[in-house]
Amino acid sequence: MRNKKEITKFQLAFVIIQAQIGVGVISLPYEISRYAKGDSWISVLLAGLIVQGIIVLMWILMNRFPSRNFFEVLQILLGKFLGKIAALFYCIYFILLGSTALATYGYILQIWMLPLTPTWILLLLMALVGIYTVKEDLRIMARFFVLASVVLIVFLALSAFALKNANFTNILPIGSSGFSSIIQGIKPAFYSFLGFEILMIIFPFIQSSRGEILKAASIANLFVTLFYTFLVLISLLLFSQKEMKLTPDPIFYSIKSISFKIIERPDLLFTSMWIVLVATTFMNILYCASSGLTFVMNAKETKKFVFVSATACFLISVIFKGKFEIASIAKIISQLGIIFVIIIPICLLLISLIFTKKRGADSQ
């Protein structure tokens, strides 16, 4: 069973990339520009730097328990009872995160591509795709992510075509928005990076040295940082600040302005590729939730909990109605991410260092 879960460092990089790039990519420039304006790209770079620091801390924590996943580390450091409770809360967090991703995906797809299709059908299809992939072993999921990453190249290529209408004065002078505004822009930028926490859950299944694991995760984060910076720059160069305030999905609008002789509606092609990115992100979330439930229930098989997690995500996402309700829930879940992705792992690392719990605890 363990062999079926093992992946290479190469696959690890793509798993993290696909976990980070997802549903929020199209609205990222708008969200950051509300604070950092023309310097939004600087906020993205700083957010990527902060994420890199968190990845290093996660690596240090998990390196002390190389044969354990994150949920098992929770039990080792917090005790059996508190560890199970903490793991359960993580499961709830991942399910809510998946529900928000599904709801956002359904809303945007109805707006841009399928206005007459009932939302619940779109959500159900995505949930079924997630179940189909995640119920298999980790290696198959990782291989799919490697193949799906071709979409990122086309994604970037289509976005680059919009640069023919670029106005470089939109980002000049650099730093004009002020230091405090740039710092405020880091928070919404950081939310789009969430997903890298999967490193802690699949850490014991990576076939590589500990140093190579950190290197692969760092390369993945560097790619995502540059990817987001590029997309934010394109949006800033195409839209003035007044236009940006009225454009919640600037990436889609920039692609819609492009015309090809062969492709009449490039925005539909772009939307189709975005669906793939949403699917891979949802699969990562589904994997984390089902792995956590498997641990909490002391089960050996994960498959049935994949169905449970996906069903919960689907039912909750159907409840969300309208743009503003989805945005409000997404904001709350993103803020919870700071607790579950930053604060708790750092506290666990401190507990591990203070009480010198490490490899020897694996025997517990």
PyMOL commands that set and color helices and strands:
alter all, ss='L'
color gray80, all
select helices_A, chain A and resi 2-5+9-20+23-26+28-63+70-78+80-112+119-134+138-148+150-165+168-171+179-193+198-205+210-238+241-244+250-256+266-296+303-319+323-354+359-363
alter helices_A, ss='H'
color red, helices_A
select strands_A, chain A and resi 7-8+206-207
alter strands_A, ss='S'
color yellow, strands_A
deselect
rebuild
show_as cartoon
